[in-house]
C-alpha cells in the first residue's frame, strides 16, 4: 500500500488494511451463505426464508464495508496540509487575501491584487477564488462525484464548448510508396455543444467560527462547496434534462441495440421485467459488456447504484465463479466480469423497465465542460447570525460519443 505514502497517512493506510481484510472475510462468508441458498433453490425450487435473510444481511454489511473502504481511499489520496516545503510567496498572498475576505469581509486586498483575485466584482457575482482553491475544489469534486471521476473534463473560457464528432470515422487506405492515392470518403461530422450552466452553493458559518485562527478557511470553503456541488453534479450527469443544468446520459433517447443510430443510447435486455432472467441471469451482463465495439470495451466500466451492485453480487458464471469481486488492491474499484465498477447513487434501482446498469468507456462517451473560475460572495446580512458564502461555478455536460455507452434495461422485451 505504499502508493498512499507514509507519515501522517500511515494510520489511514493501516485502517484501510484492516477494513480490506475484514471485507474479504465477509465476502467469503457471503459466498458460503449464497452458495447454500442456491443449493436450496436447486433442490427445493425455493430458498428457506432464513437463508434469504442471512444472505441479505451479509450482503448489506458488505455494501456498508465497501462504502467505508471507498471513503478511506478518498481520504488517503487527499492532500494534507502542514509540513513540507513552504508555499510560494504568491500563493501565500492569495490565500491571505481570501482569508481576509472570508473572515472579515475585507475585500481591499482583493481589489488591489487585480492579477490574483479581483477579476470578478460584486456586480458580476463575487470575487474569483485563488487558482489554488479552485483546483482544490475541482480535486475534491473528482473524488466525490462518480461520473466526473470517470468522464472527460474540459476547461473552457467561454459560455459553451463545441466538439466536432465523426459519426462514421475518418476513411483511410493503403498505398505503395510512390503509388497514387485515391480520395477517401468524407467523414460525417456532427457538432455537439455543451453549454455551461451555473451551479451554486451557499455554505453558512458563524462569525465565531470564522474568527477562530486555527480554522483553515480555504479548506473549509473547498470542502463545504464540494459537498453541495457533488450532490447536484451527480444527479445532473446521470439524469439531468439539459435545462439550466448538464444533460445526463440517461436523458437521451434509448433504443434497442439492434436498432441503434447516432444520437441515441443503445440498450440490451435483462430477460425479465424488473429482474435478471431466472435462467442464466449473468448472460445479460455479458451481452451488455459486449454491446460496445472493442475500442470502447477495452476501457469499459460498469456504473450502477449500491442496491443494484448488491443484487449483482449474488450472480455466478457457468463455472460457479462469482462475477463480482472485491478490490484487489488498496484504492482499486471492485470488478464485475473483470471490469471496474463505479457506484453512482443517482442511477435507478432495479425495477420494471429501469435502465439500472450502464457500461462503456465514459472517458470517450461523456464530456464535462468546466468554465474556469469559481466565484464567492460574502453575505453577512441575509441569515443573521450566520454568514453565507454564495459560491458559483459554471458546468456543462452531455454525451460526446453515442457509441461508447450502453445500458441494461430490466425488461423481457
C-alpha positions in Angstrom: 0.0 0.0 0.0 3.0 2.3 -0.4 1.2 4.2 -3.2 -0.5 6.2 -0.4 2.7 7.4 1.2 3.7 7.4 4.8 3.9 9.8 7.7 0.5 11.4 8.6 -1.2 9.0 6.2 0.1 5.9 8.0 -2.9 5.5 10.4 -5.3 5.7 7.5 -3.3 3.1 5.5 -3.5 0.8 8.5 -7.2 1.4 8.9 -7.7 0.7 5.2 -5.8 -2.6 5.5 -7.9 -3.6 8.5 -11.2 -2.8 6.6 -10.0 -4.6 3.5 -9.1 -7.7 5.4 -12.5 -7.6 7.1 -14.3 -7.2 3.8 -12.5 -10.3 2.3 -13.6 -12.3 5.3 -17.2 -11.0 4.9 -17.1 -11.8 1.2 -16.1 -15.4 1.9 -19.0 -15.6 4.4 -21.3 -14.2 1.8 -20.3 -16.7 -0.9 -20.8 -19.6 1.6 -24.2 -18.4 2.6 -25.2 -17.6 -1.0 -24.0 -21.0 -2.2 -26.2 -22.6 0.4 -29.1 -20.5 -0.8 -28.6 -21.5 -4.4 -28.3 -25.2 -3.5 -31.7 -24.9 -1.7 -33.2 -23.3 -4.7 -31.9 -26.1 -6.9 -33.1 -28.9 -4.6 -36.4 -27.4 -3.5 -37.1 -24.8 -6.2 -37.1 -22.1 -3.5 -34.8 -21.0 -0.7 -35.5 -21.0 3.0 -36.6 -17.7 4.4 -33.8 -17.9 7.0 -31.2 -18.5 4.2 -32.5 -15.5 2.2 -32.4 -13.2 5.3 -28.8 -14.4 6.1 -27.6 -13.6 2.6 -29.3 -10.3 2.5 -27.9 -9.4 5.9 -24.3 -10.2 4.9 -24.8 -8.5 1.5 -25.9 -5.3 3.2 -22.9 -5.5 5.5 -20.6 -5.9 2.5 -22.1 -2.8 0.9 -21.5 -0.8 4.0 -18.0 -2.1 4.3 -17.3 -1.2 0.7 -18.6 2.3 1.2 -16.3 2.7 4.2 -13.3 1.5 2.1 -14.2 3.9 -0.6 -14.2 6.8 1.9 -10.9 5.7 3.3 -9.4 5.5 -0.2 -10.5 9.1 -0.8 -9.0 10.3 2.4 -5.7 8.7 1.7 -5.5 10.4 -1.7 -6.5 13.8 -0.3 -3.6 16.2 0.1 -2.9 17.0 3.8 -1.8 20.4 5.0 1.0 21.0 7.4 4.7 20.1 6.8 6.6 20.1 3.6 8.1 22.9 1.7 6.8 26.4 2.3 4.3 27.6 -0.1 5.3 30.1 -2.8 5.0 33.7 -1.7 2.4 34.4 -4.3 0.3 31.5 -3.1 0.5 32.8 0.5 -0.6 36.3 -0.6 -3.6 34.9 -2.5 -4.6 32.7 0.4 -4.2 35.6 2.9 -6.4 37.8 0.6 -9.1 35.1 0.5 -8.9 34.6 4.3 -9.3 38.3 5.0 -12.4 38.4 2.8 -14.0 35.3 4.2 -13.2 36.1 7.9 -13.9 39.8 8.0 -15.3 40.8 4.6 -12.2 42.8 3.9 -12.1 43.0 0.1 -9.3 45.6 -0.1 -6.6 43.1 -0.8 -8.7 41.5 -3.4 -9.3 44.9 -5.1 -5.6 45.7 -5.0 -4.4 42.4 -6.4 -6.0 42.6 -9.8 -3.8 39.8 -11.2 -4.8 37.5 -8.5 -8.4 37.8 -7.2 -10.2 40.9 -8.3 -11.1 39.9 -11.8 -14.6 39.5 -10.5 -16.6 42.2 -8.9 -19.7 42.2 -6.7 -21.8 43.3 -9.7 -20.6 40.2 -11.5 -21.5 37.8 -8.8 -18.5 37.9 -6.4 -14.7 37.5 -6.4 -12.7 34.8 -8.1 -11.2 32.5 -5.6 -7.5 31.8 -5.9 -6.5 29.3 -8.5 -5.1 27.0 -5.8 -8.5 27.0 -4.1 -10.3 26.3 -7.4 -8.0 23.4 -8.1 -8.7 22.0 -4.6 -12.4 22.3 -5.2 -12.1 20.5 -8.6 -9.9 17.8 -7.0 -12.4 17.2 -4.2 -15.2 17.1 -6.8 -13.4 14.5 -8.8 -13.1 12.3 -5.7 -16.8 12.8 -4.6 -18.6 12.9 -8.0 -18.5 9.4 -9.5 -19.2 10.5 -13.1 -16.8 13.4 -13.0 -14.1 10.9 -11.9 -14.6 8.7 -15.0 -15.6 11.2 -17.7 -13.5 13.6 -19.8 -13.3 17.1 -18.2 -12.5 20.1 -20.3 -11.7 23.6 -19.0 -13.3 26.3 -21.1 -13.2 30.1 -21.1 -16.5 30.8 -23.0 -20.1 30.1 -22.5 -20.1 26.7 -24.1 -17.8 24.0 -25.6 -18.3 22.8 -29.1 -16.9 19.4 -30.2 -16.9 18.1 -33.8 -17.5 14.3 -33.7 -17.2 11.9 -36.6 -20.1 9.6 -36.8 -18.6 7.1 -39.3 -14.9 7.7 -38.6 -12.3 9.1 -41.0 -11.7 6.9 -44.0 -8.2 5.7 -44.8 -6.4 3.3 -47.2 -3.2 1.6 -48.2 -0.8 2.6 -50.9 2.7 1.9 -52.3 5.4 4.4 -51.6 5.0 6.0 -55.0 1.5 4.8 -55.8 -1.5 7.0 -56.4 -3.7 7.9 -53.5 -7.4 7.8 -54.2 -9.6 10.3 -52.5 -11.2 8.8 -49.3 -14.8 9.3 -48.3 -15.6 12.4 -46.4 -16.3 11.8 -42.7 -19.9 12.5 -41.4 -19.2 15.2 -38.8 -21.6 16.2 -36.1 -21.2 19.3 -33.9 -22.0 18.6 -30.3 -22.4 21.6 -28.0 -22.1 21.7 -24.2 -23.3 25.0 -22.7 -22.1 25.8 -19.2 -24.8 26.3 -16.7 -24.5 28.0 -13.3 -24.1 25.7 -10.3 -24.3 27.4 -6.9 -23.8 26.5 -3.2 -24.3 28.7 -0.1 -22.5 27.3 2.9 -23.0 29.1 6.2 -20.7 29.7 9.1 -20.9 31.6 12.4 -18.7 34.6 12.9 -17.1 32.9 15.9 -16.0 30.0 13.6 -14.5 32.5 11.1 -12.7 34.3 14.0 -11.0 31.1 15.0 -7.4 31.4 13.9 -7.0 27.6 13.8 -9.6 27.2 11.2 -8.2 26.8 7.6 -10.7 28.9 5.8 -9.5 27.7 2.4 -10.1 24.1 3.3 -13.4 24.9 4.9 -14.7 26.7 1.8 -13.5 24.0 -0.5 -15.0 21.1 1.4 -18.3 22.8 2.1 -18.7 23.7 -1.6 -17.6 20.3 -2.7 -20.4 18.6 -0.7 -23.1 20.8 -2.3 -21.7 20.7 -5.8 -21.1 17.0 -5.8 -24.7 16.1 -5.0 -26.0 18.4 -7.7 -23.5 17.3 -10.3 -24.0 13.6 -9.6 -27.7 13.9 -10.3 -27.3 16.1 -13.4 -24.6 13.9 -15.1 -26.9 10.9 -14.8 -30.5 12.3 -15.2 -30.2 16.0 -15.9 -32.6 17.3 -18.6 -30.2 19.9 -20.1 -32.3 22.8 -18.9 -30.2 25.0 -16.7 -28.1 22.0 -15.9 -26.0 19.4 -17.8 -27.7 16.7 -19.7 -27.4 13.2 -18.1 -26.6 10.2 -20.2 -29.9 8.6 -19.1 -31.9 11.6 -20.5 -31.2 10.8 -24.2 -33.5 8.6 -26.4 -32.8 5.0 -25.7 -33.2 2.3 -28.4 -32.6 -1.4 -28.6 -29.0 -2.1 -29.6 -30.1 -3.8 -32.8 -31.8 -0.5 -33.9 -29.1 1.8 -32.6 -28.3 5.0 -34.5 -26.3 8.1 -33.7 -27.9 10.4 -31.2 -29.4 7.6 -29.2 -28.2 5.3 -26.4 -28.4 1.6 -27.1 -29.6 -0.9 -24.6 -29.8 -4.7 -24.1 -32.5 -6.6 -22.1 -32.1 -8.3 -18.8 -34.6 -11.0 -19.9 -37.2 -10.4 -17.2 -39.4 -7.5 -16.1 -37.7 -5.7 -13.2 -35.2 -8.6 -12.7 -32.5 -10.7 -14.2 -33.7 -13.7 -16.1 -34.3 -16.8 -13.9 -32.2 -18.9 -16.2 -28.6 -17.8 -16.9 -29.0 -14.3 -15.4 -25.4 -13.4 -16.0 -25.9 -13.6 -19.8 -27.5 -10.1 -19.7 -24.3 -8.6 -18.2 -22.1 -10.4 -20.7 -24.4 -9.1 -23.5 -24.1 -5.6 -22.1 -20.3 -5.8 -21.8 -20.0 -6.9 -25.5 -22.5 -4.3 -26.8 -19.9 -1.6 -27.4 -17.2 -2.0 -30.0 -13.9 -3.4 -28.8 -12.3 0.0 -28.9 -14.6 1.2 -26.2 -14.8 -2.1 -24.4 -11.2 -2.2 -23.5 -11.6 0.8 -21.3 -15.1 0.0 -20.2 -16.6 0.0 -16.7 -20.0 -0.7 -15.2 -21.9 2.1 -13.5 -24.8 1.3 -11.1 -26.0 2.3 -7.6 -25.2 0.4 -4.4 -28.5 -1.5 -4.3 -28.0 -2.8 -7.8 -24.4 -3.8 -7.0 -25.7 -5.8 -4.1 -28.0 -7.7 -6.4 -25.3 -8.3 -8.9 -23.0 -9.6 -6.2 -25.1 -12.8 -6.0 -24.6 -13.8 -9.6 -22.2 -16.5 -10.8 -20.9 -17.7 -14.2 -21.4 -21.1 -15.7 -18.4 -22.4 -13.9 -19.7 -21.3 -10.5 -17.4 -18.3 -10.1 -18.8 -15.1 -8.7 -18.9 -12.3 -11.3 -18.4 -9.5 -8.8 -15.1 -9.4 -7.0 -13.9 -7.0 -4.3 -11.0 -4.6 -4.9 -7.7 -6.5 -5.5 -5.6 -3.6 -4.1 -5.9 -0.6 -1.9 -7.9 2.2 -3.6 -8.8 0.0 -6.6 -12.5 -0.5 -7.5 -14.5 -3.7 -7.2 -14.8 -5.5 -10.5 -17.6 -7.2 -12.5 -16.6 -9.6 -15.3 -13.1 -8.2 -14.8 -14.3 -4.6 -15.5 -14.2 -1.9 -12.8 -17.5 -0.9 -11.1 -18.3 2.8 -10.3 -21.1 3.4 -7.8 -23.4 6.3 -8.7 -26.3 6.6 -6.3 -28.3 8.6 -8.8 -28.6 5.5 -11.1 -32.1 4.0 -10.8 -32.8 0.9 -8.7 -33.7 -2.4 -10.5 -37.3 -2.1 -11.4 -39.6 -2.9 -14.4 -38.2 -1.1 -17.5 -35.5 0.7 -15.4 -32.1 1.3 -17.0 -30.3 0.4 -13.8 -26.8 -0.5 -15.2 -24.6 1.3 -17.7 -21.4 0.1 -19.3 -18.9 1.7 -21.6 -15.9 3.9 -22.0 -17.1 7.0 -20.1 -13.9 8.9 -20.9 -14.8 8.9 -24.5 -18.6 8.8 -24.0 -19.3 11.6 -21.6 -17.8 15.1 -21.5 -17.9 17.7 -18.7 -17.2 21.3 -19.6 -16.0 23.5 -16.7 -15.8 27.2 -17.2 -12.7 28.5 -15.5 -13.3 30.4 -12.3 -15.1 29.8 -9.0 -16.7 33.0 -7.6 -17.5 33.7 -4.0 -19.7 36.5 -2.4 -19.8 37.0 1.3 -23.3 37.8 2.7 -23.4 38.6 6.5 -26.9 40.1 6.3 -29.5 37.6 4.9 -29.3 34.9 7.7 -28.0 36.6 10.8 -26.2 35.4 13.0 -24.8 33.3 10.2 -22.5 34.5 7.4 -23.4 33.0 4.0 -21.0 32.4 1.2 -22.7 32.4 -2.2 -20.3 30.4 -4.3 -20.8 29.7 -8.1 -19.2 27.9 -10.9 -20.4 27.1 -14.4 -20.6 23.5 -15.6 -21.9 21.8 -18.7 -22.1 18.1 -19.7 -23.5 15.6 -22.1 -22.9 12.6 -24.2 -20.0 13.2 -26.6 -19.9 9.7 -28.3 -23.1 7.7 -28.5 -21.3 4.6 -29.4 -19.3 4.4 -26.2 -22.1 4.0 -23.6 -24.7 1.2 -23.4 -27.5 0.4 -21.0 -29.1 -2.7 -19.5 -32.9 -2.4 -19.4 -34.7 -4.6 -16.9 -37.4 -5.9 -19.1 -38.2 -9.1 -21.1 -38.9 -7.2 -24.4 
